[in-house]
Amino acid sequence: MYKSTGFISFFLRRFTGVMLVLYLFTHMWVIGSVNLGPEAFNARLNLVQTPFFKLAEIALLAAVVYHAFDGIRLLIVHYFNVTDQRKSLFYAIFAISAILTIAGGLPILLFMLEG
């Protein structure tokens, strides 16, 4: 049961959803500091410019891409009744998500290594 593509998809969708909510709170924490003055805003902005947060941006990209494509996969399975192709669709969206994460994360990583 725990090794099926259905469970893996379920777990990854929940995990990426939680990670996106945590990112949202972090984003609001940084943007909300503008009300505390320019020094506080710049301090928090400098904090999120560290290499750790650059790697976290790549993880954020992976979470957004996977979560979006898995949601589309769920809509296709539900509305077009293609339950026989669920496993193939899961592997397809996982591969597409990985390719798009690499394509989008590589420039972030290269920029981080340059500066």
N, C-alpha and C positions, 0 to 999 in steps of 0.2 A: 504494500500500500504506500509506504513512504518513499518508494523509489519510482513510482509511476510519474509520467509526465504531467498528469493532472495535479498531483500533489506538489510537484516541483513548481509548476505554474502558479498554483494557489499560494505557495509559500513566498515565491519571488514577488508576486503582485502585492501581497500584504507587506513584505519587507520594504519594497521600493516605495509603497504608499506611506509607511511610517517615516522613512528617510526623507521623503519630500515634505512631510509636515514639519519635521525637525529643521530642514533647510528653511522653510518659511518663517519659523520663529527666529532663526539666526539672521535671516534677511531683515526682518522687522526690527531686531535688536540693533543692527548696524544702521539702517535707514532712520530708525526712530531717534538715534543719538544726534541727529541734526538739530533737534529741539534743545539739546544741552549745550550747544555752541560749537563753533568751528574746531576747537581743540579736541573736544570729545569725539566729534565726527571723524576728524583726521586720525585720531589714535585708533579708533575701531576700524577704520578703513585700512590703515597700515597693518593692523593685525590680520586682516583677511587677505593681504597680499603676500603672505609667507608661503614657502613651498608646500607646507602641509595643506593649506587651503587650496592651492593650485591642484594638488592631487585630489582633494575633495571635490573640486569642480569637475574633474573627469568622472569621479564616482557619481556626482549629481547628473551629469550628462547621461551616463549609463542607466541610472534610475529613471530618468524622464523618458528616454527612448524606449527602454523595455516596458515600462508601465503603459506608455501610449500604445505601442504595437500589440501588447497583450490585451489591452482593452478592445482594440479593433478586432483581434482574433476572437475574443469572446462574443462580440457583436455578430461576426460572420457565422460562428458556430450556432448561435442562438437563432438568428433571423433567417438564415439560409439552410438550417437543419442539415449541416454537414458533419454530423457527429462521427462518422466513420473516418474522417480526415483530421481529427483533433490532434493526434500525435504528430502528423506531418506538418500541420499548421504551427504547432508549438516549436518544432525544430526550425521551421522557416523563419518565424519571427525572432527566435533566439539568434539565428545566424545573421539576420538583417540588423538586429540590435547590436550585435558584436561588431559588425562591419561599420555601422554608423558611429559607434562609440570610438572605434579606432580612428576613423576618418576625422572625427571632431576632436578627439583627445590628443592626437598627435601634434597638432599646432599648439595646443596649450602646453604640452610637455616640452616641446622645442623652445617655445617662448620662455618657459620657466628656466630651462637650462642655459639659455643665452644671457639672461639677466641675472 
